[in-house]
Amino acid sequence: MKGSLVIMAAGLGSRYGGTKQVDGIGPHGEILMEYSIFDALRAGFSKIVFIIKPEMREMMERICGGYLREKKALDGSAVEVAYVYQDFSSVPSFYAIPEGRTKPFGTVHALLCAGEAVREPCCVINADDYYGVDAYRIMFRELMSLPDEGRAAMVGYLLKNTASLHGTVSRGVCAVRDGKLESVREALKIQLYEDGSLRDLAEDRSLEPDTIVSMNFWGFAPSIFPALRQYFENFLRNEAGDNPKAECLLPMMVDRQMQEAGLEVSVLRSADRWFGMTYQEDRKVVAQELARLHREGVYPENLRI
């Protein structure tokens, strides 16, 4: 059975101050998503689907799409590369785009745009996060045994390892019991402090450092796409209104599917540490971590060979 890696890369990275998905941060100018691709291929994935803005196509082909077509998957087949576009052309005609809106509608919208390119179990990730080697291995194994309907998976991370001292972050705060996800609550303004404490500023409440959070590392069967479409259309009808910043988010969609449709979501735990770039100040730490991983042999000198 095949598995695809779906990379959500259309975001603008507004808080970071640029298009962070294509910031060459590795020792030889590697971008973060190249580490995800490298890890996914050695875990067994054989197809890479990039969700991008149309104007990013040439750049993505130059950075990594071209050399990926020369690579082989673990099963010996050629790596398949697909591009899909997240833009307003995929928004249903009944909805009028608010004046002044320039950004797409979030991660549900992003994955929905990949529907025509994904016909196999898929792992869905952010382009600007480092998830670790182990995460792809355990997700690939899970996907290979995932039934066609009724189940999904996610890799959970500890909140204390995913927040930033340099500003607030948004996380899907998870309730987990016996390895199964019970609920996801979106916390939009989580702040990490020097003493290690964490606070949800939007709700003025403290959070435990070992709280499990979603970092958008999801595993789905192709049957998720009709549910995605229904959820997105309901969001546009009932929630988006004329808000130019409204976002339709995967953690909230998964939570709704669990509560109303009985979706069962396995929470997988990775031995690796997540890191990412939300703010420019995070860049130095991420660059140091990647350099260390290369020195220790986790990655070869050149990811692109």
Secondary structure, 3 states (H helix, E strand, C coil): CCCEEEEECCCCCCCCCCCHHHCCCCCCCCCHHHHHHHHHHHHCCCEEEEEECHHHHHHHHHHHHHHHCCCECCCCCECEEEEEECCHHHCCCCCCCCCCCCCCCCHHHHHHHCCCCCCCCEEEEECCEECCHHHHHHHHHHHHCCCCCCEEEEEEEEHHHCCCCCCCEEEEEEEEECCEEEEEEEEEEEEECCCCCEEECCCCEEECCCCEEEEEEEEECCCHHHHHHHHHHHHHHHHHCCCCCCCCCHHHHHHHHHHHHCCEEEEEECCCCCEECCCHHHHHHHHHHHHHHHHCCCCCCCCCC
